[in-house]
């Protein structure tokens, strides 16, 4: 169902690809948006328990799109260094295809919100992160993207180094 990578020599291993997902600072979620137009939005996320978790408001374009079709893709770029002299970019990236859903279980929602808080605010105490999640709880929604296909790729120039 998923296309093989055309430039297969540039493919990253599953371990390298999951590392990109684990360590990335932001990703781009793409869904089928209004009027058949793709909708892609950059956002914070956490990769935990084999899923990508995203926090958002309880209403909006992302949730409407996911309610209409749960198919989504998610891209994380780990490295993107322009090599002007060679007219190229040295990149490493990961792409996930999967099914997105609104997290309705309060335990999963709380755990994923705390993992997001830990990733982006590890300088705060656990108690403070828990307080922040509690303060935002009523306005908070969490999306879980369960991967069906994951691939990673790097610039051919990085293979040569």
C-alpha positions as CSV (number, residue, x, y, z in Angstrom):
1,X,0.0,0.0,0.0
2,X,2.9,2.4,0.8
3,X,5.3,3.2,-2.0
4,X,8.9,2.0,-1.7
5,X,11.5,4.7,-1.4
6,X,12.7,5.6,-4.8
7,X,16.2,6.4,-3.6
8,X,16.5,3.4,-1.4
9,X,20.2,3.9,-0.8
10,X,19.4,7.0,1.2
11,X,17.0,5.2,3.5
12,X,17.6,5.3,7.2
13,X,17.3,2.2,9.4
14,X,14.2,1.9,11.5
15,X,16.3,2.6,14.6
16,X,17.7,5.9,13.1
17,X,14.2,6.9,11.9
18,X,12.7,6.3,15.4
19,X,15.5,8.3,16.9
20,X,14.6,11.3,14.6
21,X,11.0,11.0,15.8
22,X,12.1,10.7,19.4
23,X,14.4,13.7,19.4
24,X,12.8,16.1,17.0
25,X,11.6,19.5,18.3
26,X,8.6,19.9,16.0
27,X,6.9,18.1,13.2
28,X,4.3,18.8,10.5
29,X,1.0,17.1,10.6
30,X,-0.8,16.7,7.2
31,X,-4.5,15.7,6.9
32,X,-7.2,16.0,4.3
33,X,-8.6,19.5,5.0
34,X,-11.6,21.5,3.9
35,X,-12.7,21.3,0.3
36,X,-10.3,18.5,-0.5
37,X,-7.2,20.7,0.1
38,X,-4.4,19.2,2.1
39,X,-3.9,20.8,5.5
40,X,-0.4,20.7,6.9
41,X,0.5,22.4,10.2
42,X,3.8,22.5,12.1
43,X,3.4,21.7,15.8
44,X,5.0,20.3,19.0
45,X,4.7,16.6,19.6
46,X,6.0,13.7,21.6
47,X,6.8,10.2,20.3
48,X,6.0,7.8,23.1
49,X,4.7,4.3,23.4
50,X,5.0,3.9,19.6
51,X,2.6,6.8,18.9
52,X,2.9,10.4,18.1
53,X,0.9,12.6,20.6
54,X,-0.1,16.2,19.7
55,X,-1.8,18.6,22.0
56,X,-4.3,21.1,20.7
57,X,-7.5,23.0,21.5
58,X,-10.8,21.1,21.7
59,X,-12.0,22.6,18.4
60,X,-10.3,23.5,15.1
61,X,-9.3,22.5,11.6
62,X,-7.1,19.5,12.7
63,X,-9.9,17.9,14.7
64,X,-12.5,18.5,12.0
65,X,-10.2,17.0,9.4
66,X,-9.5,13.9,11.6
67,X,-13.2,13.4,12.3
68,X,-13.8,13.3,8.5
69,X,-10.8,11.0,7.7
70,X,-8.4,9.5,10.2
71,X,-5.6,9.1,7.6
72,X,-2.7,11.4,8.3
73,X,1.0,11.8,7.7
74,X,3.6,13.4,9.9
75,X,7.1,14.7,9.0
76,X,10.0,15.6,11.2
77,X,13.2,17.1,9.8
78,X,16.2,16.5,12.1
79,X,18.9,18.2,10.0
80,X,18.7,20.7,7.2
81,X,22.0,22.3,6.4
82,X,22.2,24.3,3.1
83,X,25.3,23.4,1.1
84,X,25.2,26.4,-1.2
85,X,28.3,25.5,-3.2
86,X,26.8,22.2,-4.2
87,X,23.2,23.6,-4.6
88,X,21.8,21.1,-2.2
89,X,20.8,20.5,1.4
90,X,22.2,18.0,3.8
91,X,19.1,16.6,5.5
92,X,17.8,13.8,7.6
93,X,14.1,13.3,8.0
94,X,11.3,10.9,9.0
95,X,7.8,10.5,7.6
96,X,5.0,8.6,9.3
97,X,1.8,7.5,7.7
98,X,-0.9,6.4,10.1
99,X,-4.3,6.8,11.7
100,X,-5.1,9.8,13.9
101,X,-7.7,10.0,16.6
102,X,-8.8,12.2,19.4
103,X,-7.7,10.7,22.7
104,X,-10.9,10.3,24.8
105,X,-9.5,8.1,27.6
106,X,-8.5,10.5,30.5
107,X,-5.6,8.3,31.6
108,X,-4.0,8.3,28.2
109,X,-4.7,12.0,27.7
110,X,-3.1,12.9,31.0
111,X,-0.1,10.6,30.5
112,X,0.5,12.0,27.0
113,X,0.1,15.6,28.1
114,X,2.6,15.0,30.9
115,X,5.1,13.4,28.4
116,X,4.7,16.5,26.2
117,X,5.3,18.7,29.2
118,X,8.4,16.7,30.1
119,X,9.8,16.9,26.6
120,X,9.4,20.7,26.3
121,X,9.6,21.8,29.9
122,X,11.9,19.3,31.6
123,X,13.4,22.2,33.6
124,X,10.2,22.4,35.6
125,X,9.5,20.0,38.4
126,X,7.0,17.1,37.9
127,X,4.7,18.8,40.3
128,X,4.8,22.1,38.3
129,X,4.2,20.2,35.0
130,X,1.2,18.4,36.6
131,X,-0.2,21.7,37.8
132,X,0.0,23.1,34.3
133,X,-1.7,20.1,32.8
134,X,-4.4,20.4,35.4
135,X,-4.8,24.1,34.8
136,X,-5.3,23.6,31.0
137,X,-7.2,20.3,31.3
138,X,-10.7,21.6,30.3
139,X,-9.3,23.3,27.2
140,X,-6.9,20.6,26.2
141,X,-7.4,18.0,23.5
142,X,-4.8,15.4,22.5
143,X,-4.4,13.6,19.2
144,X,-2.8,10.2,18.9
145,X,-1.3,9.2,15.6
146,X,-0.7,5.5,15.4
147,X,1.9,4.7,12.7
148,X,1.2,2.2,9.9
149,X,4.3,3.0,7.9
150,X,7.5,4.8,8.9
151,X,10.4,5.8,6.7
152,X,13.6,7.9,7.1
153,X,15.8,9.4,4.5
154,X,19.1,11.3,4.4
155,X,20.9,13.3,1.7
156,X,23.1,11.2,-0.5
157,X,26.0,13.5,0.4
158,X,25.8,12.3,4.0
159,X,26.3,8.7,2.8
160,X,29.5,9.8,1.1
161,X,31.0,11.4,4.3
